[in-house]
Amino acid sequence: MRLEGKVALISGGARGMGAAEARLFAKEGAKVVMGDVLEAEGKQVEAEINETGGEALFISMNVAKEDDWQRAIDATVARFGKLNVLVNNAGIVDRSSLEETSEEIWDRVMDVNAKGVFLGTKMVIPEMRKAGGGSIINISSISGMVSVGYPAYNASKGAVRVFTKNVAVEYAKENIRVNSIHPGAIWTPMSLYNSTRTREERARTIPMGRVGEPEEVAYGVLFLASDESSYMTGSELVIDGGVTAE
């Protein structure tokens, strides 16, 4: 029960890594609120957690809209009384090359991946302050560190990486910790490689010889959400099977 007594809000919690995080958080004692545009999938995860003894709430939300964030935060506090953990997990990918990337594509990717993290982080600060502190975990990518990926996606994830450090320093004295996680190839519905390479083809390019599972990222998020990481802020946790070590 590594998160016993904590209340967590996870964006993009309806499937993939977000759903894995929500299930693991509930198993470890947290009360979990999941926000996503995928209502059917989100309600299914909510029901699954509640039916297995956890406490979960699904909220329909678009992370690029400030009003949706406020509604999700208000619902979290109304239901569970406080907010201790935010996981900015929601994200999208576009596989366009630089010359194929239109202004519309750029704006859409940046809205979800960068603006969504900005809004979520900014808007949970007052509630975390009331709670005496908290932990914010921003899901970036190794694409925010090296050139794996595509221009708009890489730029958005690089923004998340540096934004995390800035906010971490600003709020360190208020006991609000902010860290980023940088997954490599993880087998999810939104996987960067699902549409272009088979799992086996991608695995051959990874030192560990396999693609990661959503649960392997979720355990990293769990560590940063828990008090076990109480002296960590502004840090980067890379979960990539060794890709960036080459």
N, C-alpha and C positions, 0 to 999 in steps of 0.2 A: 504493500500500500504506500508507494513512494510519493503519491500526490494526495494523500488523505487530507481532507479539509480544504482543498483548493478548488477554485472555480476557473474553468478554462474556456476561452472562445477561440475556435479554430475556423479560419476562412478556408473555403474550398474543401469543406469537410465531407462532401457527399460521395467521393470515390477516391481511388488511388491512395496517395500518401496521406491525404487529409482524413480519409475514412480509417486508415490504419492507425493514425495518431489518435483519433477519437476513441476507437475501440480500446487501445492500449491505455489511454488516460483513464477511461472509465474503469478498466480492470484494476488500475493502480489507485483507485479511490477518488478521482476527481469527478466533479459534476461538470458535464461537458455541454457546451452550446456550439452547434455547427452552423455556419453560414455558407450558402451556396446558391447559384442560379439554377442548379439541377434539383428541382423540388422532389420528384419521385424518388430519385436515388437517395437524397438526403433524408426523407421521411423513412425510407427503408432502414438506413443505418440507425436512425433515432429509435425505431421500433426494436431493432435487434439488440441495441444496448439496454433499453428499458426492460425487455423481456428476459435478459440474462442477469438481471439484478443491479444494473448500473442506473445512473440518472443522466438523461440526455434530453436536449431540446434542439429541434431544427428550426432555423429561421431563413426564409428566402431573402437573399441579399445580393446586390451587385457591388463589389468592393470598390468600384470606381465612383460610387455615389455617396456623398457625405451623409445624406438623409438615411440611407440604408444602414450605414455604420451606426448612426445614432440610435436607430430603431433596434438594432441587434444588441447594442450595449445596454440600452434601457430594458430590453426583454431579459437579458442575462441577470441584471441586478434585481429586477422585479421578481424573477423566479428563484434565484439562488442567493440573493442578498449582497453579493460582492463580485469582484473580478480580480483574480490573481495572475492569470496567465493568458497571454495572447500569442497565437501561432498564426503569423501571416503566411499562409500556405497557398492561397489561391494564385493561379498563374495560367498563362496561355503561351503557346509557341506558334511562330510563323516561320516557315522554311524558305522564305524568299531570299534570293541573293541581294546584294546591295542595289544593283540596278533594277531589280524586280520589286524592290520595296517602295511602295507608294507612300505618300504622306498619310493616307488613311490607315495603312497597315502599321506604320510606325506609331501613330497616335493610339491605335487600339492596343497594341502590345504594351506600350508605356503606361497607358491608363490602368490596365489590370495589374501588371507586374511591378510597376514603380509607384504610380499614384495610389494604388490600393494599399500598398505597404505604408506609404506616408500617412494616408488618412487613418488607417487602423491604429498605427502607432500614436499619432497625435491625439486621437480621440479617446484612447483608453487611459492616458496618463492621469486625468483627474480621478478616475475610479481607483487606479492603483495607488495613487497618493492617499486616498481615503483608507485603503486597506493596509497602509504602512509599507508599501513596496510591491514588487511584482517582477515577473519575468516575461520578456517579449522575445520570441524566437522568429526570425525572418528567414524564410526559405529562399535562398539565393540559388546558386548553381556553380559547378566548376566553370560554366560558361561566363560567369562573372569574374573569373580569374585568368583564364587562358582562352585561346581562340577556338575552342570546340563549340560549334553551333552556328548561328546566323545573326546578322547585324543587329536587328531590332531586339531580338531576344538577349543577345550578349550585352547590349547597352543597358537594357532594363535590369538585368541581374547584376551588372557592375554597379549600377546606381544603388541597388539594395545593399550591396556589400559596404560601400562607403557611407551611405546614409546610416546604416546600423552603428558604425563606429562613432559617428558624430553624435547621435542620440545617446549612445552608451555613456560617453564622457559627460554630456550635459546633465544626465539624470542619475549619475552614479551615487552622488551624495544623498539622494532620496530613496536609496535602496531599490531602484528600478533598474534591473539588469536587461541589457539588450545584446543578443548574440545572433550570429547568422550561421546557417547550415548550407553546405555546398555539395549537393548530391552529384554523382556522375550519372551513368546510364542506369536508370531504375525502371523496371518493367511495370508500367502503369498504362491506363488508357490514353494518357497524354504523352507517353514516352516520345522523346525527341526522335527516336529511331524506329518506332513501330511501322511507319508508313514506307520506310526506305530500305530497311535491313531486317533480316530475320534475327531472332535472339541469338542464334548460334554464330552468325556472322559478326555481330557486335561483340560477342563474348571473346572472340579471337583477338580483339584489339585491346583487351583489358588484362593487366598483369595477373590478376587473380583468376582469370579464365572464365568468368561468368558475369552476367548482368545482375545487378542488385534487386532486392525485393523491397516493397514499400515498408514492410515491418522493420527492416534494417535501418531505414531513415527514422522511423518512428521511435526507435530506442534512443537514438541520438537526441531527438526532440524531447523525449521524456527526461533524459539526464539534464538538459538545460532548463527544463521547466521545474525540476525538483530542487530542493535545498542542497542536494549533493554538489551542485555547481555554484554554490553561494559566493565564491570568490572569482567568478568569471563574468566579465562584461566586455563588450567590444571584440569578442573572440570569433574566430572562424573554425567551424568543425567540418572537415572535409570527409565525405563518405562516398568514395569513388572507386574502390577496388584497386587503387594504386595508380590510376591514370595520370594524375598530376605529379606523381613522383618520378615519372620517366623523364 
